[in-house]
Amino acid sequence: MLSFKSQTALAVVLAAACLGTPALAKDVVIHAGHLIDGVGKTPRAQVSILIHDDRITSVEAGFVSPAGAEVIDLSNATVLPGLIDAHDHITGEFDGGNPIVEAVTENGYDSSYVSVGAAWRTLQAGFTTIRDVGGQNEVVIAMKKAIAKGHIPGPRMFVAGEPLGPTGGHGDPANGLDSELSHPGWTDALVDSPEGARRTVRAFHRQGVDLIKIMPSGGVLSIGDNPDEQLMADDEITAVVETAHSLGLKVAAHAHGKTAIDKAVTLGVDSIEHGSFADAESYKLMKAHGTYLVPTLLVGDTAMKIARAHPEQLNPSSAAKALRVGPILLKNLGDAYHAGVKIAFGTDEGLAPHGDNGREFALMVKAGMTPIDAILAATAGGSDLIGDAKDIGSVQAGRYADIIAVAADPLADITELERVQFVMKGGVVYKAAGKPVRP
């Protein structure tokens, strides 16, 4: 008969299995044929990555096989850190349906079920971390917790909750609807004064967000607002930034127009999302303030294609805005990159299907980035922007064992990152030889 201690240990293992939580306490070594480590720009040949439980303990030259360690042979592959998508919306996915109908017939329960499959596909694509910059607070915070506890598989999540913006601005759920329609949650993220901004940031922090997202300019896929215009007042932006920073939260700013970009940067936001109509002056300001650009080329490319083929599938006024803004995003990234602005990889998924995140890389290279710098934007850049470089974004001792591999050299063909063959997150393998692995 099993002892009490043995019974307890068995119960823990069985409980973990039932919850989808892998039992760890093991040593693993990965033999990497080539390693892009997220630290330097030059790949290393024939190295061993030693892992204990969920962390990397060392990276050693040559192929070593410590006694008792499980060996994962990736000696014919290129190994990289788990990728980071710094602009994702995991709880939503475009399905070609009528966006107005969906706005008034679906709720957080619907999006929570969408998010489970979206998280799995994102992880399978090699993205072991995402920064979710827009979703219903209760849903994304619960999703983050469920993944962290191992209840469902998915990427590590850093979440903003609902974006803060002004009444009638980009992000106001009531835009374009009957003015007599109402919903208890539609005003939760609307801020029309510095006092309201401070109160909302504090409330979101209390709920458990990791950062704050603001909407200082109009948008593309929203109804009626103008991407060129600054819609949040300076004092509202200042109140958000000062309050968020006092609580240890970073601030991401959705901004298309130059005025909103320049003001948001000057007032201290940590990243500009999209940045469509930035110019040389904007890039100079971003460099001076250390502000990241998250260019989101994939959403621009996808929106253009939908606008041309099926404009009726977008919100009213969105197709015309998509056809105007989409091509500008490529030029903006190229100009910002050559000006020396810090870049972090971000897709703005779910307009494109979750799991297609890797398509952003080819667009970044098309815009003028070198393949290695595009990769670093999705590794070291993403971890620095998030503020967790001690844990993610590189393959070195002390970091989480978030490791992926592709069959060929992504520096020769960046589209290799659309065909990830191996995925490990926190020492647990979720994909091997191109096939999903359910823990």
ABEGO torsion letter per residue (X at the ends): XBBAAAAAAAAAAAAAAAAGBBBBGBBBBBBBABBBAGABABBBBGBBBBBBEABBABBBBEBBBBBGBBBBBAAABBBBBBBBBABBBAABBBAGBBAAAAAAABBAAAAAAAAAAAAAAAAAAGBABBBBAEBBAAAAAAAAAAAAAGABBEBBBBBAEBBBBBBGBBGBAABGBBAABBBAAAAAABBABAAAAAAAAAAAAAAGBABBBBBABBBAABBGBBAABBABBAAAAAAAAAAAAAAGBBBBBBBABAAAAAAAAAAGBABBBGGAABBAAAAAAAAAAGBBBBAGAAAAAAAAAAAAABAAABBBGAAAAAAAAAAAAAAAAAAAAAAGBBBBBBAGOAABBBGAAAAAAAAAAAAGBBAAAAAAAABAAAAAAAGAAAABGBBBBGBBBBBBBBABBAAABAAAAABBABBBBGGBBABBGGBBBBX
